[in-house]
């Protein structure tokens, strides 16, 4: 046990001293603090200025003379199209439109501009629509009703629990920001942490250092020490992210406000983040040990390991579909599939509620895979760790495993 601890200590200290590990760990915190600082500096220097846009209009009906201001757009009246055209050429106005006498019966309005456009800008369209609506209804109904007609809907969705109470965790696009960032960092942490296991074993095998190590420790002690040491370093990384994200979220909420203050991440999200890192890392680590055992060089091992590590980032390839259909049976299946489960489950937790049975099935599948992978890694390590210069074929691996 003492030898296992020595390997654990060595791997842990070596990992946390790596430049790449340090950069990946604190990059989020540094970049976020810089972003908040830049926001404060620019918001203190920059003065908000709303550029006034002047749009001309020709009213041939003689009934459009009210509500000539819509936000930062001012509607300027002209007696005829010629006067409006001259003003447009002189750039006194940006464009103009004509309301013909038969507008009430046909609803047609002619818009004139000097810019080639596929469609009118949304801001212009809304402003003209509100201008026309306000004038049509002026004197017939109250201003409050007119405003409600112009903006009839502000839909807010509230999620209820099975008991009918308001759920503590509400949905919304805003609340996908932090889970998305955390899941992305989790995928990289899983890949990098397991890659450290792979690289360490590969280099020791390639440099023949493995022969010296195995003369002093058993394969079990070597595997356990390396996996736990690098895994502990990765866990420290994830815990730092959890603390940093919550700290940064509170800091940004109080200093910036806006949509940042509306982001609410439940406590169980962070708990599951740590749990799925431990499970995901353990699975990738034991598979990395297996790959390192049967390959002769570090480069060759990295090529093989990259195949199953792709599963950790695969959910981001279909992020838009996942966001639209988070409970599709396809995502449920891949949430239980061990390689994609850690990151995919965390993404779905940020988007929707994941039933308890899916979480249990997901964790159980990963744990069973870890146990199977650990047994496989131990057998391969005992059989092939001292083999140099030649990679065994699949048939040879199967034959030797049967002999074990």
Buried (B, 14 or more C-beta within 10 A) or exposed (E): EEBBBBBBEBBBEBBBEBEEBEEBBBEBBEEBBEEBEEEEEEEEEEEEEEEEBBBBBBBBEEEBEEBBEBEEBBBBBBEEBEBBBEBBEEEEBBBBBBBBEEBEEEEEBEBBBEEEEEEBEEEBEBBBEBBBBBBBBBEEEEEEEBEEBBEEEEEEEEEEEEEEEEBEBBBBEBBBBBBBBBBBBBBBBBBBBBBBBBBBBBBBBBEEEBEEBBEEBEBEBBBBBBBBBBBBBBBBBBBBBBEBBBEBBEBBBEBBEEEBBEBBBBEEBBEBBBBBBBBBBBBBBBBBBBBBBBBBBBEBBBEBBEEBBEBBBBBBEBBEEBBEBBBEEEBBEBBBBBBBBBBBBBBBBBBBBBEEEBBEBBBEBBBEBBEEBBEBBBBBBBBBBEBEEEBBEEEBBEEBEEEE
